[in-house]
C-alpha cells in the first residue's frame, strides 16, 4: 500500500521519545537460556502474573527459554508498537489488536509466518472469524496468529423477566426485542429500591463506539466497506442506515436514558451490576466479573450477580452476527530469537494454554478445540459465547482500517450528539446525510492508500 513512507517519517520523529525498552537478542543469567521478550496489553486483572502462570507448562517443555513480559497500556500501545516497527527496536513477540493487524503488517516489520502455520494445526485450528484477521485481507500472507477472542452477547436480568412473564425467546429477533423493551418500560418496575431502565448502552464517550454499532449494521445486511474487494466505502448503502436507525430508535423510544448515553462501557457495566438496567450488551469479561469475588477484583457480591443470564444478539432482517475482536500474536522481523519466539506462540495457541488463559482473562479462545473443554459447557451462560463466536464477524483486515476506524468513531459520536440534542426525532434523512459525509471521508482514505 502507498503512503507508508510518509507515515514512517512521522513515526520516526515519534520514535526518539520511546526508546526505553531494550529488545532483540537477549540471554538470561544462565548462558544456556534464551530470553524471549513479549509486549502484551492488560488483558486481565494481573496481566503479567496471569500470563506467567499460563507459561508454567511451557517452561516444563522448554527449560531453555524464558519469557520477559512487558504490559503496555492500550492508550500508549499503538504509538509504542508503530515506533518499534519503524525503528527496529522491538520485542520478539507483540500482541496486536485484530483491528491493528492490517496497518502494522503493511509497514513490512512483521515476520512472515505463512510457512509455519501447519505447525499450529493450520487455519482449521482457529475460529474462521479469527483466522480472517491473521494477515492483510486477500494477501494470502500470514503475519499474525489469533490468540484470543472478544465476542459480544446480551446480558439480561432474570428477576425482571420472571416478574413480567418474559423468556429468552422474547429476545430472538429485532421485532420481539423491541416489544420486550416496550413491556419493561411500561411496567415501571422497582426492584431493590431502583426503577429499572429497559436498556443500558454507552454512547459517544465509549472507546467501543464502532464495535457497539457494528452488529446492528451487519444484521441489517450492511457493511462498512464493499465486500467484493474492501477497497470502497459502503456507508451510503440503505442497509447501513437501516441498522443504525433501528439502534437509534431504541433511544428515541425511551428505552435508553440520555444520561446513559453519556457513559462508557465500564460505567454501563457497573450500573447493570448494581441493578439499574434490565439488559446490556457486553463481552465475556463481564461474565468473568460477575462470577469473580470482590477480593479478586470481581462483582459477584452485587445484586445482579445471582439474577442474570446471557443470550445472543437478536437476529435482524438479514441474519444474526456479533462483533468478534480480540488479539493476535506476531513476531517482529527484527527479532533475533524467531525460533524461540515461535515456540512460545505455538504453546499459547495450544488447547491447554487457551483454556487456562480464558479462565484468567475472561476472553474466549481463538482455537476451536478449546471450546470442547468442560469449562465452556458446565456454565450455560459461558456456552452462549461458545455459540456466539460461530456467527462472529470481524472488521476487514486492510492497511487503512487504522485510519478508517477513528473517522467512524468521530462520525458516530456526532450522530449521538444529534440524537441527544434533537428536539424532534432524529430522522432517517438526517442519518443519511451524516453517513454520506462519513462515506466521503472513508473513500478519500481508501483512494489515497490504493
C-alpha positions as CSV (number, residue, x, y, z in Angstrom):
1,X,0.0,0.0,0.0
2,X,1.1,3.6,-0.6
3,X,1.7,6.4,1.8
4,X,3.8,4.1,4.0
5,X,6.9,6.3,3.6
6,X,5.0,9.4,4.9
7,X,3.6,7.5,7.8
8,X,7.1,6.1,8.5
9,X,8.7,9.5,8.6
10,X,6.1,10.7,11.1
11,X,6.7,7.7,13.3
12,X,10.5,8.2,13.1
13,X,10.0,11.6,14.7
14,X,8.0,10.0,17.5
15,X,10.4,7.1,17.9
16,X,13.0,9.2,19.6
17,X,10.7,9.6,22.6
18,X,10.1,5.9,23.1
19,X,13.4,4.1,23.4
20,X,13.1,2.9,26.9
21,X,12.6,-0.8,26.4
22,X,15.6,-2.8,25.1
23,X,14.7,-5.7,22.7
24,X,16.4,-8.1,20.3
25,X,18.8,-10.9,21.2
26,X,19.0,-11.4,24.9
27,X,20.3,-14.1,27.3
28,X,19.1,-14.6,30.8
29,X,21.6,-15.1,33.6
30,X,22.1,-18.7,32.6
31,X,24.0,-18.6,29.3
32,X,22.1,-21.7,28.1
33,X,18.7,-19.9,28.5
34,X,17.3,-17.7,25.8
35,X,15.2,-14.8,26.9
36,X,12.2,-14.0,24.6
37,X,10.6,-10.6,25.0
38,X,6.9,-10.0,24.6
39,X,4.7,-7.0,24.8
40,X,1.1,-7.5,25.8
41,X,-1.8,-5.3,26.9
42,X,-3.7,-5.5,30.3
43,X,-5.9,-8.4,29.2
44,X,-6.7,-9.4,32.8
45,X,-6.6,-8.0,36.3
46,X,-2.9,-9.1,36.7
47,X,-1.7,-9.3,33.1
48,X,2.0,-10.2,33.7
49,X,1.3,-12.7,36.6
50,X,-1.6,-14.3,34.7
51,X,0.5,-14.9,31.6
52,X,3.4,-16.2,33.7
53,X,1.0,-18.7,35.3
54,X,-0.1,-19.9,31.8
55,X,3.5,-20.2,30.7
56,X,4.4,-22.6,33.6
57,X,3.6,-25.5,31.4
58,X,5.7,-24.1,28.6
59,X,8.8,-23.9,30.9
60,X,8.5,-27.6,31.7
61,X,8.7,-28.4,28.0
62,X,11.3,-25.7,27.2
63,X,13.6,-25.1,30.1
64,X,16.0,-23.4,27.7
65,X,13.6,-20.5,27.1
66,X,12.4,-17.8,29.5
67,X,9.8,-15.1,28.6
68,X,10.2,-11.5,29.7
69,X,6.7,-9.9,29.7
70,X,6.0,-6.2,29.4
71,X,2.4,-4.9,29.8
72,X,1.6,-1.8,27.7
73,X,-1.5,0.4,28.4
74,X,-3.9,0.3,25.5
75,X,-3.7,4.1,25.2
76,X,0.0,4.0,24.7
77,X,0.3,0.7,22.8
78,X,-0.3,2.0,19.3
79,X,2.5,4.5,19.4
80,X,4.9,2.1,21.1
81,X,4.2,-0.6,18.6
82,X,4.4,1.5,15.5
83,X,7.6,3.2,16.8
84,X,9.1,-0.3,17.3
85,X,8.0,-1.3,13.8
86,X,9.8,1.7,12.3
87,X,12.9,1.8,14.5
88,X,13.5,-2.0,14.7
89,X,14.0,-1.6,18.5
90,X,11.2,-4.1,19.1
91,X,10.4,-7.1,21.2
92,X,10.4,-10.6,19.8
93,X,6.7,-11.0,20.1
94,X,3.9,-8.4,20.3
95,X,0.2,-8.6,20.9
96,X,-1.8,-6.8,18.2
97,X,-5.5,-6.0,18.5
98,X,-7.2,-7.6,15.5
99,X,-8.0,-4.2,14.0
100,X,-4.3,-3.2,14.0
101,X,-3.0,-6.2,12.1
102,X,-3.6,-4.7,8.6
103,X,-1.8,-1.5,9.4
104,X,1.2,-3.0,11.2
105,X,1.5,-5.7,8.5
106,X,1.6,-3.1,5.8
107,X,4.7,-1.5,7.4
108,X,6.7,-4.6,6.5
109,X,8.0,-5.1,10.0
110,X,6.4,-8.4,10.8
111,X,7.9,-11.9,10.2
112,X,6.1,-14.0,7.6
113,X,4.6,-17.0,9.3
114,X,2.9,-18.5,6.3
115,X,5.2,-21.5,6.0
116,X,4.8,-22.4,9.7
117,X,1.0,-22.4,10.2
118,X,0.7,-26.2,9.7
119,X,2.7,-26.5,13.0
120,X,-0.2,-25.0,14.8
121,X,-2.9,-27.0,13.0
122,X,-3.4,-24.7,10.1
123,X,-6.4,-22.4,9.5
124,X,-8.9,-25.0,10.6
125,X,-7.4,-25.0,14.1
126,X,-8.8,-21.5,14.6
127,X,-12.3,-19.9,14.5
128,X,-12.9,-18.7,11.0
129,X,-13.7,-15.2,12.1
130,X,-10.4,-15.0,13.9
131,X,-8.3,-16.5,11.2
132,X,-9.5,-13.8,8.8
133,X,-7.5,-11.3,10.9
134,X,-4.2,-13.2,10.5
135,X,-2.9,-11.0,7.7
136,X,-3.9,-8.4,5.2
137,X,-7.2,-9.2,3.5
138,X,-6.6,-11.0,0.2
139,X,-2.8,-11.2,0.6
140,X,-2.5,-15.0,1.4
141,X,0.3,-14.0,3.7
142,X,0.1,-14.8,7.4
143,X,1.7,-12.2,9.7
144,X,-0.1,-13.0,13.0
145,X,-1.7,-15.9,14.8
146,X,-5.0,-15.5,16.6
147,X,-4.6,-15.6,20.4
148,X,-8.0,-14.8,22.0
149,X,-11.4,-13.6,21.0
150,X,-13.5,-10.7,22.4
151,X,-17.1,-11.6,21.5
152,X,-20.3,-9.8,22.4
153,X,-23.6,-11.1,23.7
154,X,-26.7,-9.8,25.6
155,X,-27.0,-9.8,29.4
156,X,-30.5,-9.7,30.9
157,X,-32.0,-9.7,34.3
158,X,-33.8,-13.0,35.2
159,X,-35.7,-11.4,38.0
160,X,-37.1,-8.7,35.7
161,X,-38.1,-11.3,33.1
162,X,-39.7,-13.6,35.7
163,X,-41.8,-10.7,37.1
164,X,-43.1,-9.8,33.6
165,X,-43.5,-13.3,32.2
166,X,-40.8,-12.9,29.7
167,X,-38.4,-15.6,28.4
168,X,-35.2,-15.7,26.4
169,X,-37.4,-16.4,23.3
170,X,-38.6,-12.8,23.6
171,X,-35.1,-11.6,22.7
172,X,-34.8,-13.7,19.5
173,X,-35.5,-11.1,16.8
174,X,-35.4,-7.3,16.4
175,X,-39.2,-7.2,16.5
176,X,-39.5,-9.3,19.7
177,X,-36.6,-7.5,21.3
178,X,-38.4,-4.1,20.7
179,X,-41.6,-5.5,22.2
180,X,-39.7,-6.8,25.2
181,X,-38.1,-3.4,25.9
182,X,-41.5,-1.7,25.5
183,X,-43.0,-4.1,28.0
184,X,-40.3,-3.4,30.5
185,X,-40.6,0.3,30.0
186,X,-44.4,0.3,30.6
187,X,-44.0,-1.9,33.7
188,X,-42.2,0.9,35.6
189,X,-40.7,-1.9,37.8
190,X,-38.9,-1.0,41.0
191,X,-36.6,-3.7,42.4
192,X,-34.3,-3.3,45.4
193,X,-35.4,0.3,45.5
194,X,-34.4,1.1,41.9
195,X,-36.5,2.0,38.9
196,X,-35.4,-0.5,36.2
197,X,-34.5,1.1,32.9
198,X,-35.1,-1.3,30.0
199,X,-31.7,-1.0,28.3
200,X,-28.2,0.3,29.0
201,X,-25.9,1.3,26.1
202,X,-22.8,3.5,26.0
203,X,-22.7,6.5,23.6
204,X,-20.0,8.7,22.1
205,X,-17.8,8.7,25.2
206,X,-17.1,5.0,24.9
207,X,-13.9,3.5,23.4
208,X,-16.0,0.9,21.6
209,X,-18.3,3.2,19.7
210,X,-17.8,1.4,16.4
211,X,-17.9,-2.1,18.0
212,X,-21.2,-1.3,19.6
213,X,-22.9,-0.3,16.3
214,X,-21.3,-2.9,14.0
215,X,-23.7,-5.9,14.8
216,X,-26.8,-3.8,14.1
217,X,-25.3,-2.7,10.7
218,X,-24.4,-6.3,9.8
219,X,-27.7,-7.8,11.0
220,X,-29.5,-5.4,8.6
221,X,-27.3,-6.6,5.7
222,X,-24.9,-3.7,5.7
223,X,-21.1,-3.4,5.9
224,X,-18.5,-0.7,6.4
225,X,-16.7,-1.5,3.1
226,X,-17.9,-3.1,-0.1
227,X,-17.2,-6.8,0.4
228,X,-16.0,-7.6,-3.1
229,X,-12.5,-6.2,-2.5
230,X,-12.8,-4.0,0.6
231,X,-11.4,-1.0,-1.3
232,X,-14.5,1.1,-1.4
233,X,-16.7,2.5,1.3
234,X,-20.2,1.1,1.7
235,X,-21.5,3.6,4.3
236,X,-24.1,5.1,1.9
237,X,-25.9,1.8,1.5
238,X,-29.5,1.6,2.6
239,X,-28.8,-1.4,4.9
240,X,-26.3,0.7,6.9
241,X,-28.9,3.4,7.6
242,X,-31.5,0.7,8.3
243,X,-29.3,-0.9,11.0
244,X,-28.3,2.4,12.6
245,X,-31.9,3.7,12.5
246,X,-33.1,0.6,14.4
247,X,-30.4,1.1,17.1
248,X,-31.1,4.9,17.4
249,X,-34.8,4.0,17.7
250,X,-34.0,2.2,21.0
251,X,-33.1,5.6,22.4
252,X,-35.8,7.7,20.8
253,X,-38.5,5.3,22.0
254,X,-37.3,5.9,25.6
255,X,-35.7,2.5,26.3
256,X,-32.4,4.2,27.0
257,X,-31.9,7.3,29.1
258,X,-29.9,10.2,27.7
259,X,-27.8,10.1,30.8
260,X,-26.8,6.6,29.9
261,X,-25.6,7.7,26.5
262,X,-23.0,9.9,28.2
263,X,-21.3,6.9,29.8
264,X,-18.7,4.4,28.7
265,X,-18.8,0.6,28.7
266,X,-17.3,0.3,32.2
267,X,-19.8,2.7,33.7
268,X,-22.7,0.9,32.0
269,X,-21.4,-2.5,33.3
270,X,-21.2,-1.1,36.8
271,X,-24.7,0.3,36.6
272,X,-26.1,-3.0,35.3
273,X,-24.3,-4.9,38.1
274,X,-25.9,-2.6,40.6
275,X,-29.4,-3.1,39.3
276,X,-30.0,-0.1,37.1
277,X,-30.8,-1.8,33.7
278,X,-32.7,-4.9,32.6
279,X,-30.5,-5.5,29.6
280,X,-27.0,-4.6,28.3
281,X,-24.7,-5.9,25.6
282,X,-21.1,-6.8,26.6
283,X,-18.2,-9.1,26.2
284,X,-17.3,-12.3,28.1
285,X,-15.1,-10.3,30.5
286,X,-18.4,-9.1,32.1
287,X,-19.3,-12.7,32.8
288,X,-16.0,-13.3,34.5
289,X,-16.5,-10.1,36.6
290,X,-20.0,-11.2,37.8
291,X,-18.7,-14.7,38.8
292,X,-15.5,-13.5,40.5
293,X,-15.3,-12.4,44.1
294,X,-14.6,-8.8,45.2
295,X,-11.3,-9.9,46.7
296,X,-10.2,-10.9,43.2
297,X,-11.5,-7.7,41.6
298,X,-14.9,-9.1,40.6
299,X,-18.5,-8.2,41.3
300,X,-20.0,-11.5,42.5
301,X,-21.3,-9.7,45.6
302,X,-23.6,-7.4,43.6
303,X,-27.4,-7.7,43.5
304,X,-27.5,-8.8,39.8
305,X,-24.7,-11.4,40.1
306,X,-27.2,-14.1,41.0
307,X,-30.0,-12.8,38.9
308,X,-28.8,-12.7,35.3
309,X,-28.4,-14.8,32.2
310,X,-26.9,-14.4,28.7
311,X,-28.5,-14.6,25.2
312,X,-27.2,-14.0,21.7
313,X,-27.8,-10.7,19.8
314,X,-31.4,-10.6,18.4
315,X,-31.5,-11.6,14.7
316,X,-32.0,-8.8,12.2
317,X,-33.7,-8.9,8.8
318,X,-30.6,-10.3,7.2
319,X,-29.4,-12.7,10.0
320,X,-27.6,-12.7,13.3
321,X,-24.0,-11.5,13.6
322,X,-21.9,-10.4,16.6
323,X,-18.7,-8.4,16.7
324,X,-15.7,-10.5,17.2
325,X,-12.5,-8.7,18.0
326,X,-9.6,-9.8,20.2
327,X,-5.9,-10.0,19.8
328,X,-3.3,-11.9,17.8
329,X,0.4,-12.6,18.4
330,X,3.1,-11.8,15.9
331,X,6.9,-11.9,15.6
332,X,8.9,-8.8,14.5
333,X,11.3,-9.2,11.6
334,X,14.0,-7.6,13.8
335,X,13.8,-10.5,16.4
336,X,17.0,-12.5,16.7
337,X,15.0,-15.2,18.6
338,X,12.5,-16.1,16.0
339,X,12.7,-19.8,16.6
340,X,12.2,-19.5,20.3
341,X,9.5,-16.9,19.9
342,X,7.6,-19.2,17.6
343,X,7.8,-22.0,20.2
344,X,6.1,-19.5,22.7
345,X,3.3,-18.7,20.3
346,X,2.8,-22.4,19.5
347,X,2.3,-23.1,23.1
348,X,-0.1,-20.1,23.7
349,X,-2.4,-21.4,21.0
350,X,-2.4,-25.0,22.3
351,X,-5.7,-26.2,23.8
352,X,-4.3,-26.3,27.3
353,X,-3.0,-22.8,27.3
354,X,-6.1,-21.4,25.6
355,X,-8.4,-22.7,28.2
356,X,-6.2,-21.6,31.1
357,X,-5.8,-18.1,29.7
358,X,-9.5,-17.8,29.1
359,X,-10.1,-18.6,32.7
360,X,-7.8,-15.9,33.8
361,X,-8.7,-13.2,31.3
362,X,-12.4,-13.8,30.7
363,X,-11.8,-13.7,26.9
364,X,-12.8,-16.6,24.6
365,X,-10.2,-18.9,22.9
366,X,-9.3,-18.4,19.3
367,X,-8.8,-22.2,19.0
368,X,-11.8,-24.4,18.0
369,X,-10.8,-27.4,20.1
370,X,-10.5,-25.3,23.3
371,X,-14.3,-25.0,23.3
372,X,-14.7,-28.7,23.9
373,X,-13.3,-28.3,27.4
374,X,-15.8,-28.7,30.2
375,X,-15.2,-25.1,31.2
376,X,-17.2,-23.9,28.3
377,X,-20.0,-26.4,28.8
378,X,-20.6,-26.5,32.5
379,X,-22.0,-23.0,32.7
380,X,-24.8,-22.4,30.3
381,X,-24.0,-18.7,30.2
382,X,-20.5,-19.3,29.0
383,X,-21.9,-21.8,26.4
384,X,-23.7,-18.8,24.8
385,X,-20.4,-17.3,23.9
386,X,-19.3,-20.7,22.5
387,X,-22.3,-20.4,20.1
388,X,-21.8,-16.6,19.6
389,X,-18.3,-17.0,18.1
390,X,-19.8,-19.2,15.4
391,X,-21.6,-16.2,13.9
392,X,-19.0,-13.7,14.8
393,X,-17.7,-11.2,12.3
394,X,-14.5,-9.2,12.4
395,X,-13.6,-6.0,10.5
396,X,-11.8,-6.4,7.2
397,X,-8.0,-6.6,7.8
398,X,-7.0,-3.8,5.5
399,X,-4.0,-1.5,6.0
400,X,-6.3,1.6,6.0
401,X,-8.5,0.3,8.8
402,X,-6.4,2.0,11.5
403,X,-7.2,5.4,9.8
404,X,-10.8,4.5,9.0
405,X,-12.0,3.4,12.5
406,X,-11.2,6.9,14.1
407,X,-13.3,8.5,11.3
408,X,-16.2,6.2,12.1
409,X,-15.9,6.8,15.8
410,X,-16.0,10.5,15.3
411,X,-18.9,10.5,12.9
412,X,-20.9,8.1,15.1
413,X,-20.1,10.3,18.0
414,X,-21.6,13.2,16.1
415,X,-24.6,11.1,15.4
416,X,-25.2,10.5,19.1
417,X,-24.8,14.3,19.7
418,X,-27.6,14.9,17.2
419,X,-29.8,12.3,18.8
420,X,-29.3,13.8,22.3
421,X,-29.8,17.4,21.1
422,X,-32.6,16.9,18.7
423,X,-35.9,18.4,20.0
424,X,-37.7,16.4,17.3
425,X,-37.0,12.8,16.2
426,X,-33.6,12.3,14.5
427,X,-34.8,11.4,11.0
428,X,-33.5,8.8,8.6
429,X,-32.8,11.7,6.2
430,X,-30.6,13.3,8.9
431,X,-28.8,10.0,9.4
432,X,-28.2,9.5,5.7
433,X,-26.6,13.0,5.4
434,X,-24.2,12.1,8.2
435,X,-23.4,8.7,6.6
436,X,-22.8,10.4,3.3
437,X,-20.1,12.6,5.0
438,X,-18.5,9.6,6.6
439,X,-18.6,7.8,3.3
440,X,-16.7,10.6,1.6
441,X,-14.0,10.7,4.3
442,X,-13.5,6.9,4.2
443,X,-13.5,6.9,0.4
444,X,-10.8,9.5,0.5
445,X,-8.6,7.4,2.8
446,X,-9.1,4.3,0.7
447,X,-8.2,6.2,-2.6
448,X,-5.0,7.7,-1.1
449,X,-3.9,4.2,0.1
450,X,-4.6,2.2,-3.0
